[in-house]
Amino acid sequence: MPIDKQHLIHEIYRQSCHQGIASPLVTRLVKLLYLADLEWRRRHAGEPLTDLTWEFLHYGPYARELADTLGGPEVEAAEFKSGRVGRRLTFSPEDLQESQVPDRVGRLLEDLVARWGSVDLNALLDHVYFDTEPMQEAVRGARLDFSKVAPIEQLPPPRFDQRRLQELRERLQRDTRRLNL
């Protein structure tokens, strides 16, 4: 069930807008896409979220399939006071009204944007480079190995004492009648 990279990018920008977070520059966007794919695999028995091929390129995870999108005409350059230039995609507010991904993908991206969308970029990079399983033994230039991604530990369903639960329900009903609620 790979999700189109354009739809994922759109949703990251949409979530940023809805959460009042600045639109991500390209570096942050790539790392958010990587974390989304990683977390999806963690929650879905290794199934990839995208058809992107992640490799250890230069300093960290990158998918060459993103090059056309991130270098295209819809990328805007922003110059900082320091003289550095950052690049970001541009969307109109109208473009960001509707989600283009399934709800469970949208919730995952919502959580990731809330967690990583506005943290210091160096903290995000440190997390990606040093705390994610595919990067821990990565070889520069090689494809990342997601087989070591630890699945989320499933907790057993809670066990309820049915008798005690029934007593509480009856007590609640009595109190509700007594209080005339």
C-alpha positions, 0 to 999 in steps of 0.5 A: 500500500505505498502512498505517493510521495507527493501526497505525503509531502502535501500532508506534512505541509498541511499538518504544519499549517494546521498546527501553526508551525512554519512550513518545513525546509527541504532538509526537515521535510526529507527527515520527516518523510524518513521518520514517517516511513520508519514509524509506519514500518514499526507499526505495520510489521515492516511494510513500507509507507512509500516506494522510496528507496532510502540510502545513506547519502552524504550525511543521512537518509535520502531517497533519490526519487525526491530529487525531481520534486525537491529541485522543481519549479515549485521550490522556493528559496529563502535567504536567512540573515546568516546568508544561508539559503533554505528551500521549501515547497510552496502551497496555497492555503486552498491547496492545504484544505483537504488531506490526500492520504488515508486517515491513519497516515494523516494521524501518523504525520500529524504526530510526527509534525507535532513532535519534530516540526518545530524542534531545533534542526540539529536535535532532529538530525541527531535523532535521525542519524543516531537514534533510528535503527537503519542509520545505526549501522549504515554504510555511506552510499548504501541502501538503508536496512529497515529489517532491524526496526523494532516493532511497537510492543503491543500491550495485552488488552486490559482485563476487567473484573466484570462483577466490579464493573457491574457494581460500579454501573449500578452505583452510578445509576443509583447516584444519578437517580438520587441527584435527579440528573 
